[in-house]
Amino acid sequence: MIGWSGHLASTLPTRLALEATPLAHLRPLDIAVIAIYFAMVLWIGFYLKGQSNTGEEFFLAGREMTAWIAGLSFVSANLGSLELMGWAGSAYQYGILATNWYWIGAIPAMIFLGSVMMPFYYVSKTHSVPGYLDLRYGGEARSVAAIAFATEMILMSGVNMFAMAVVMKVVLGWNINFSIIVSSVAVALYVGLGGLRSAIFNEVLQFVLIWGGALLVPILGLYQAGGWGGLKTRIVTNLHTDSYFHLWRDTGSFAANPMGVHWTGIVFGLGFVISFGYWTTDFLVVQRVLAAHDLRAARMAPIIGSFFKMATPFIVIMPGLLGLVLLQNPDGSRRVLVGEDVTAACTLNSAGQVIDPASCSTAMGRTNLSPEQRAKVLAGGPSAELHTYNQALPLMMVRYLGPGLLGLGITALIAGFMSGMAGNVSAFSTVWAYDIYKPLIYKNGSDSHYVLVGRLSIVIGVIVSIGAAYLVQQFHGIMDYVQALFSIFVAPLLAAILFGMFWKRATRWAGFLGLFLGILFSAGLFLWVKLDPSRLAVVALSPDAKPMAENVFRALWAFCFAAIVIVVVSLFTKPKPVAELDGLVYGATQLPTEEWVPLYKREWFWAVVVGVIFVALNILVW
Amino acid sequence: MHGARIPIWFFIGLLLTIYGAMIFAHGCYEAITGDYAAGVQLTRLHAPIWWGGTLLLLGLVYLAKFRPGKSNERR
C-alpha cells in the first residue's frame, strides 16, 4: 500500500497539469442553465433548513416522504456520475452485457427489498442499517459495519468528485481542482443545511434533469444510426462481432464475451451477492426508503424505483453503444476510445509531444487504435488527442446538443455528480452521528447535539473525500473500482443481514465475526490479486477472466466465507431468546396489518408486473 | 405545519418551465436565423424547439398542479 500511495503522489502533479483541449465551449445560455441549477439547489437547502432541526428531521427527513418521492430518491441515489459515465463507458467496452448491472443486478433485489425485507427495517424503527445490526446482533457488529460503511461512503464521494471533474475538464476545459471545490462547497452547503430532506429533494430534481438532459442523446443517435437495426449493422460491420448485442448468449465461457465473465458469476455473484448486498443492505439507498411515511409507502418505494431502473439503460447503455460507431475524430475517421492507463502513458508535454513514446506505443498496442491513429498520437498534433471510455457520454452529448441543450445535459451530469456526493455524505453523517459518535464517543448528548455533529460531519466528510477523489485516477475504469469496493464491504454485510433477518439461531458473535472476518477475507483477496494480477485466474476460475469478472467472483467468495463463519459460530454459541427478536427476525415478528387498498395500490401486484417485464426484456436481448 | 410547505414537484415544475422556455426560445432563434452551433449534428431536426417545448409544457403543468396553497401533495 505504501508503494501504491507513493506512485499516486508522484503522478498527481503531472495529471493535474494536463490541459485537455475542451470538447465544447459553453455559450451564455448554457452558463445560465448551469447557474440556475446551482441557485435552485442552494435555495432548496436554505428553504429546508427550518424543517431540519430534530434528529429525525435531519437524518431521516422526518419519515414523511411519499412512496413516489422515496422511490425516485431510492433509484436516483444510485444514478450519479458513476452510473452515467461509468456505465456508458462500460457499454462502449462490453456492449449490452453492461445492462446486466441494471437488470439482474438490480431488479430482483429491489423486488425482494420491497416485498420481504422492508417490514423488518421499518418495524424495527432503526435509523440505519448498522443500527439494525445493533438491534439484531449487538454493538460489535454495528461498529464494524458503521466504520466500513463510513469509509466506503468517503471513497465513493471522492469517486463522484473525480468523475465530475473529469467531465468538466473534458467538455469545458475547467481545472480539476476548481470543479472539485465548487461541487464540494455546494454539496456541503445544501446537505449541511437541509439534511436528508435536502438530499432527497435534490435527488428527485436530479432524476428529472437527467432524463430531460440525457434522453435526447440516444433518440438523436438512434435516428442517425438508422434505428436499432442500423446500429447493429454498423457495429457488426466495424467490429466484426455481434457479441455487443447479447445479454446471455455469449456468457457460457469467459473468452466468448468482451467482458470476460461467465454466467454463473453474473447470476450468483452479481445477481445475488453484489445486487442484494447493494440494494438491500447499503444504507445509502435503504436510508431513502426508511424516510417513507408508512410501511406501505416503504414497501412500494423500491418497486416504483425498479421500473425506472429498468428503463435507465436507454439513457446510459445506449449512448455507449452508439458511440462505438458514431463518434468521429476531427478527420472523419471512427474515434476509438481507450482506457485511462493509455491516456496516462501518452501524456503530452507543454509542446504537445508525447513525454514517453515507448510507453505510449506499448499501451496503444493493447487497444483497437488503427496504426494511422497511433502514429498520429506519437507525432502529436491537434487530431491526435486520445479520449477514454468514461468520456463516451460527454462526447455524445457534445455531438448532438447545441446551446441550451448542452447546458441542460451538462447540468444533468453535474446534478448527478452532486447528488451522488450528497447521498454519500448524508448517509455518512447519519452513520457517523448515530453508529460511531453516539455509542463509541459521546453517549449522553441531546438531540440537538447530534444534529450539530451531523452537520459538522458533512463538512468534514466532504473535505476528506476531496483527498479520495484523486485516488480514483489510478484505476483502469471507474466502475471496476466501485465494484471492488462493493465486494469488499457489501458482500459480508449481506451475509450478516440475511442470516440475522431470516435465521433465529444466528448469534451475537456469529454476526460480528462473520462480518469482520468476511471483510478481511474480501480485502485480502483484493490485495492478493492486486499484488499479482495473474491470480485473477484463480479467483475468477478462468485464465480468460477480466477484472469485472474478478469483482463478481470475489463478492461471491466473500459472501460464502462470511456465511460459513456465521453458521459455524452460531452453532457453537448461545442464541438470543426468541422474545428478544420481535420486529427483527422472520418468524419471530408479528407484522402490523395494513388497511385494505385496491389491487393497483398493492406492492405485490406491481412487483409481479415489474417481474414479468424484467423476464421479457432478458429474453428479448438474450 | 405541513400545509405551509412547498412540495418538491413545484420546484421541479419551476425549473422545467425556466429551462423549457430558454431552450425553446433559442431553438426558434436558431431556426429563424440559421445560426447553428458548429459541429452539432442533426440540426435540421430542430430538437431545441420540440424538446424545449415539451419541457416547458410539462413544467407549466407541474407549476399549476403543485403550486403552494393548492395541492394536497405536500412532501
Interface residues (C-beta under 8 A of the other chain):
Chain A: R27 L29 A32 V33 I36 Y37 M40 I44 Y47 Q51 E64 M65 T66 I69 F201 V204 L205 V208 L209 G212 L216 L220 Y223 Q224 H293 V398 R399 Y400 L401 G402 P403 G404 L405 L408
Chain B: H2 R5 I6 I8 F11 I12 L14 L15 L16 I18 Y19 M22 I23 H26 G27 E30 Y36 A37 G39 V40 Q41 L42 T43 L45 A47 P48 W51 G52 L55 E73 R75
